[in-house]
Amino acid sequence: RGVPKIDVTFDLDSNGMLHVTALDTTTGAVADIKITNTGRLSNEDVERMIRDAQVMREADEARAAAVEARHELESYVYAALEEVEATGDRKLEKTVNEV
């Protein structure tokens, strides 16, 4: 007898239906099944999700801009401190550290 050889094919159509076919290559037996999405979202649910995504996108962009601005400021301060340390100006170093 040996080990069965089964070829399985998955096909997803434009309507969201999944067609699965199994073929036993030894015997030629075929089995298939269609799986449909019975829990589809309503148009209102889809529209609500799109609106929510837009609101979150705007908040994400604002947060990203704030993080980038902070990063740029920290880089500027770090560069200023490096320059102060390189020149050895203690009075300027104290002023920069206070900021």
PyMOL CGO cylinders between C-alpha atoms (Angstrom):
from pymol import cmd
from pymol.cgo import CYLINDER

trace = [
    CYLINDER, 0.00, 0.00, 0.00, 2.53, 2.67, 1.01, 0.3, 1, 1, 1, 1, 1, 1,
    CYLINDER, 2.53, 2.67, 1.01, 2.02, 6.31, 1.77, 0.3, 1, 1, 1, 1, 1, 1,
    CYLINDER, 2.02, 6.31, 1.77, -0.97, 8.03, 0.16, 0.3, 1, 1, 1, 1, 1, 1,
    CYLINDER, -0.97, 8.03, 0.16, -0.20, 10.90, -2.19, 0.3, 1, 1, 1, 1, 1, 1,
    CYLINDER, -0.20, 10.90, -2.19, -2.79, 13.65, -2.07, 0.3, 1, 1, 1, 1, 1, 1,
    CYLINDER, -2.79, 13.65, -2.07, -2.73, 16.84, -4.11, 0.3, 1, 1, 1, 1, 1, 1,
    CYLINDER, -2.73, 16.84, -4.11, -4.66, 19.68, -2.49, 0.3, 1, 1, 1, 1, 1, 1,
    CYLINDER, -4.66, 19.68, -2.49, -5.69, 22.78, -4.41, 0.3, 1, 1, 1, 1, 1, 1,
    CYLINDER, -5.69, 22.78, -4.41, -6.93, 26.04, -2.85, 0.3, 1, 1, 1, 1, 1, 1,
    CYLINDER, -6.93, 26.04, -2.85, -8.78, 28.57, -4.98, 0.3, 1, 1, 1, 1, 1, 1,
    CYLINDER, -8.78, 28.57, -4.98, -10.13, 31.87, -3.65, 0.3, 1, 1, 1, 1, 1, 1,
    CYLINDER, -10.13, 31.87, -3.65, -12.59, 33.53, -5.99, 0.3, 1, 1, 1, 1, 1, 1,
    CYLINDER, -12.59, 33.53, -5.99, -13.57, 37.21, -6.27, 0.3, 1, 1, 1, 1, 1, 1,
    CYLINDER, -13.57, 37.21, -6.27, -16.63, 36.66, -4.04, 0.3, 1, 1, 1, 1, 1, 1,
    CYLINDER, -16.63, 36.66, -4.04, -14.50, 35.50, -1.13, 0.3, 1, 1, 1, 1, 1, 1,
    CYLINDER, -14.50, 35.50, -1.13, -15.40, 31.84, -1.55, 0.3, 1, 1, 1, 1, 1, 1,
    CYLINDER, -15.40, 31.84, -1.55, -12.62, 29.33, -0.91, 0.3, 1, 1, 1, 1, 1, 1,
    CYLINDER, -12.62, 29.33, -0.91, -12.72, 26.18, -3.03, 0.3, 1, 1, 1, 1, 1, 1,
    CYLINDER, -12.72, 26.18, -3.03, -10.61, 23.31, -1.71, 0.3, 1, 1, 1, 1, 1, 1,
    CYLINDER, -10.61, 23.31, -1.71, -10.08, 20.18, -3.79, 0.3, 1, 1, 1, 1, 1, 1,
    CYLINDER, -10.08, 20.18, -3.79, -8.18, 17.06, -2.70, 0.3, 1, 1, 1, 1, 1, 1,
    CYLINDER, -8.18, 17.06, -2.70, -7.11, 14.39, -5.21, 0.3, 1, 1, 1, 1, 1, 1,
    CYLINDER, -7.11, 14.39, -5.21, -5.73, 11.03, -4.16, 0.3, 1, 1, 1, 1, 1, 1,
    CYLINDER, -5.73, 11.03, -4.16, -3.24, 10.40, -6.96, 0.3, 1, 1, 1, 1, 1, 1,
    CYLINDER, -3.24, 10.40, -6.96, -3.13, 6.66, -6.30, 0.3, 1, 1, 1, 1, 1, 1,
    CYLINDER, -3.13, 6.66, -6.30, -6.86, 5.94, -6.47, 0.3, 1, 1, 1, 1, 1, 1,
    CYLINDER, -6.86, 5.94, -6.47, -8.05, 8.98, -8.39, 0.3, 1, 1, 1, 1, 1, 1,
    CYLINDER, -8.05, 8.98, -8.39, -10.61, 9.77, -5.68, 0.3, 1, 1, 1, 1, 1, 1,
    CYLINDER, -10.61, 9.77, -5.68, -11.57, 13.44, -5.51, 0.3, 1, 1, 1, 1, 1, 1,
    CYLINDER, -11.57, 13.44, -5.51, -13.15, 15.39, -2.67, 0.3, 1, 1, 1, 1, 1, 1,
    CYLINDER, -13.15, 15.39, -2.67, -13.97, 19.08, -2.66, 0.3, 1, 1, 1, 1, 1, 1,
    CYLINDER, -13.97, 19.08, -2.66, -15.56, 21.68, -0.45, 0.3, 1, 1, 1, 1, 1, 1,
    CYLINDER, -15.56, 21.68, -0.45, -16.61, 25.31, -0.81, 0.3, 1, 1, 1, 1, 1, 1,
    CYLINDER, -16.61, 25.31, -0.81, -16.11, 27.58, 2.19, 0.3, 1, 1, 1, 1, 1, 1,
    CYLINDER, -16.11, 27.58, 2.19, -18.04, 30.85, 2.21, 0.3, 1, 1, 1, 1, 1, 1,
    CYLINDER, -18.04, 30.85, 2.21, -17.89, 33.83, 4.51, 0.3, 1, 1, 1, 1, 1, 1,
    CYLINDER, -17.89, 33.83, 4.51, -21.33, 33.92, 6.10, 0.3, 1, 1, 1, 1, 1, 1,
    CYLINDER, -21.33, 33.92, 6.10, -20.33, 36.59, 8.62, 0.3, 1, 1, 1, 1, 1, 1,
    CYLINDER, -20.33, 36.59, 8.62, -19.83, 39.42, 6.14, 0.3, 1, 1, 1, 1, 1, 1,
    CYLINDER, -19.83, 39.42, 6.14, -19.65, 42.97, 7.41, 0.3, 1, 1, 1, 1, 1, 1,
    CYLINDER, -19.65, 42.97, 7.41, -22.45, 45.34, 6.56, 0.3, 1, 1, 1, 1, 1, 1,
    CYLINDER, -22.45, 45.34, 6.56, -21.73, 48.43, 4.48, 0.3, 1, 1, 1, 1, 1, 1,
    CYLINDER, -21.73, 48.43, 4.48, -22.27, 50.54, 7.60, 0.3, 1, 1, 1, 1, 1, 1,
    CYLINDER, -22.27, 50.54, 7.60, -19.65, 48.53, 9.48, 0.3, 1, 1, 1, 1, 1, 1,
    CYLINDER, -19.65, 48.53, 9.48, -17.17, 48.94, 6.64, 0.3, 1, 1, 1, 1, 1, 1,
    CYLINDER, -17.17, 48.94, 6.64, -17.79, 52.70, 6.47, 0.3, 1, 1, 1, 1, 1, 1,
    CYLINDER, -17.79, 52.70, 6.47, -17.39, 53.01, 10.25, 0.3, 1, 1, 1, 1, 1, 1,
    CYLINDER, -17.39, 53.01, 10.25, -14.10, 51.13, 10.10, 0.3, 1, 1, 1, 1, 1, 1,
    CYLINDER, -14.10, 51.13, 10.10, -12.85, 53.40, 7.33, 0.3, 1, 1, 1, 1, 1, 1,
    CYLINDER, -12.85, 53.40, 7.33, -13.80, 56.53, 9.32, 0.3, 1, 1, 1, 1, 1, 1,
    CYLINDER, -13.80, 56.53, 9.32, -12.10, 55.15, 12.44, 0.3, 1, 1, 1, 1, 1, 1,
    CYLINDER, -12.10, 55.15, 12.44, -8.98, 54.37, 10.44, 0.3, 1, 1, 1, 1, 1, 1,
    CYLINDER, -8.98, 54.37, 10.44, -8.89, 57.94, 9.09, 0.3, 1, 1, 1, 1, 1, 1,
    CYLINDER, -8.89, 57.94, 9.09, -9.20, 59.39, 12.59, 0.3, 1, 1, 1, 1, 1, 1,
    CYLINDER, -9.20, 59.39, 12.59, -6.45, 57.11, 13.88, 0.3, 1, 1, 1, 1, 1, 1,
    CYLINDER, -6.45, 57.11, 13.88, -4.27, 57.92, 10.88, 0.3, 1, 1, 1, 1, 1, 1,
    CYLINDER, -4.27, 57.92, 10.88, -4.45, 61.63, 11.62, 0.3, 1, 1, 1, 1, 1, 1,
    CYLINDER, -4.45, 61.63, 11.62, -3.60, 61.03, 15.29, 0.3, 1, 1, 1, 1, 1, 1,
    CYLINDER, -3.60, 61.03, 15.29, -0.71, 58.74, 14.29, 0.3, 1, 1, 1, 1, 1, 1,
    CYLINDER, -0.71, 58.74, 14.29, 0.68, 61.36, 11.92, 0.3, 1, 1, 1, 1, 1, 1,
    CYLINDER, 0.68, 61.36, 11.92, 0.46, 64.05, 14.62, 0.3, 1, 1, 1, 1, 1, 1,
    CYLINDER, 0.46, 64.05, 14.62, 2.25, 61.79, 17.11, 0.3, 1, 1, 1, 1, 1, 1,
    CYLINDER, 2.25, 61.79, 17.11, 4.93, 60.92, 14.55, 0.3, 1, 1, 1, 1, 1, 1,
    CYLINDER, 4.93, 60.92, 14.55, 5.52, 64.63, 13.86, 0.3, 1, 1, 1, 1, 1, 1,
    CYLINDER, 5.52, 64.63, 13.86, 5.88, 65.31, 17.61, 0.3, 1, 1, 1, 1, 1, 1,
    CYLINDER, 5.88, 65.31, 17.61, 8.33, 62.44, 18.02, 0.3, 1, 1, 1, 1, 1, 1,
    CYLINDER, 8.33, 62.44, 18.02, 10.36, 63.66, 15.03, 0.3, 1, 1, 1, 1, 1, 1,
    CYLINDER, 10.36, 63.66, 15.03, 10.47, 67.22, 16.40, 0.3, 1, 1, 1, 1, 1, 1,
    CYLINDER, 10.47, 67.22, 16.40, 11.66, 65.95, 19.77, 0.3, 1, 1, 1, 1, 1, 1,
    CYLINDER, 11.66, 65.95, 19.77, 14.30, 63.81, 18.09, 0.3, 1, 1, 1, 1, 1, 1,
    CYLINDER, 14.30, 63.81, 18.09, 15.57, 66.79, 16.11, 0.3, 1, 1, 1, 1, 1, 1,
    CYLINDER, 15.57, 66.79, 16.11, 15.73, 68.93, 19.26, 0.3, 1, 1, 1, 1, 1, 1,
    CYLINDER, 15.73, 68.93, 19.26, 17.60, 66.23, 21.19, 0.3, 1, 1, 1, 1, 1, 1,
    CYLINDER, 17.60, 66.23, 21.19, 20.06, 65.87, 18.31, 0.3, 1, 1, 1, 1, 1, 1,
    CYLINDER, 20.06, 65.87, 18.31, 20.63, 69.62, 18.27, 0.3, 1, 1, 1, 1, 1, 1,
    CYLINDER, 20.63, 69.62, 18.27, 21.23, 69.71, 22.03, 0.3, 1, 1, 1, 1, 1, 1,
    CYLINDER, 21.23, 69.71, 22.03, 23.58, 66.73, 21.83, 0.3, 1, 1, 1, 1, 1, 1,
    CYLINDER, 23.58, 66.73, 21.83, 25.56, 68.41, 19.04, 0.3, 1, 1, 1, 1, 1, 1,
    CYLINDER, 25.56, 68.41, 19.04, 25.73, 71.63, 21.07, 0.3, 1, 1, 1, 1, 1, 1,
    CYLINDER, 25.73, 71.63, 21.07, 27.01, 69.75, 24.11, 0.3, 1, 1, 1, 1, 1, 1,
    CYLINDER, 27.01, 69.75, 24.11, 29.63, 68.00, 22.00, 0.3, 1, 1, 1, 1, 1, 1,
    CYLINDER, 29.63, 68.00, 22.00, 30.79, 71.35, 20.62, 0.3, 1, 1, 1, 1, 1, 1,
    CYLINDER, 30.79, 71.35, 20.62, 30.94, 72.87, 24.11, 0.3, 1, 1, 1, 1, 1, 1,
    CYLINDER, 30.94, 72.87, 24.11, 32.97, 69.95, 25.42, 0.3, 1, 1, 1, 1, 1, 1,
    CYLINDER, 32.97, 69.95, 25.42, 35.30, 70.17, 22.43, 0.3, 1, 1, 1, 1, 1, 1,
    CYLINDER, 35.30, 70.17, 22.43, 35.98, 73.88, 23.02, 0.3, 1, 1, 1, 1, 1, 1,
    CYLINDER, 35.98, 73.88, 23.02, 36.23, 73.55, 26.80, 0.3, 1, 1, 1, 1, 1, 1,
    CYLINDER, 36.23, 73.55, 26.80, 33.99, 76.56, 27.51, 0.3, 1, 1, 1, 1, 1, 1,
    CYLINDER, 33.99, 76.56, 27.51, 32.69, 75.81, 31.05, 0.3, 1, 1, 1, 1, 1, 1,
    CYLINDER, 32.69, 75.81, 31.05, 30.38, 78.82, 31.27, 0.3, 1, 1, 1, 1, 1, 1,
    CYLINDER, 30.38, 78.82, 31.27, 28.69, 77.89, 27.98, 0.3, 1, 1, 1, 1, 1, 1,
    CYLINDER, 28.69, 77.89, 27.98, 28.54, 74.26, 29.04, 0.3, 1, 1, 1, 1, 1, 1,
    CYLINDER, 28.54, 74.26, 29.04, 26.67, 75.23, 32.24, 0.3, 1, 1, 1, 1, 1, 1,
    CYLINDER, 26.67, 75.23, 32.24, 24.20, 77.30, 30.21, 0.3, 1, 1, 1, 1, 1, 1,
    CYLINDER, 24.20, 77.30, 30.21, 23.55, 74.49, 27.73, 0.3, 1, 1, 1, 1, 1, 1,
    CYLINDER, 23.55, 74.49, 27.73, 23.07, 71.94, 30.55, 0.3, 1, 1, 1, 1, 1, 1,
    CYLINDER, 23.07, 71.94, 30.55, 20.50, 74.21, 32.21, 0.3, 1, 1, 1, 1, 1, 1,
    CYLINDER, 20.50, 74.21, 32.21, 18.45, 74.28, 29.01, 0.3, 1, 1, 1, 1, 1, 1,
]
cmd.load_cgo(trace, "trace")
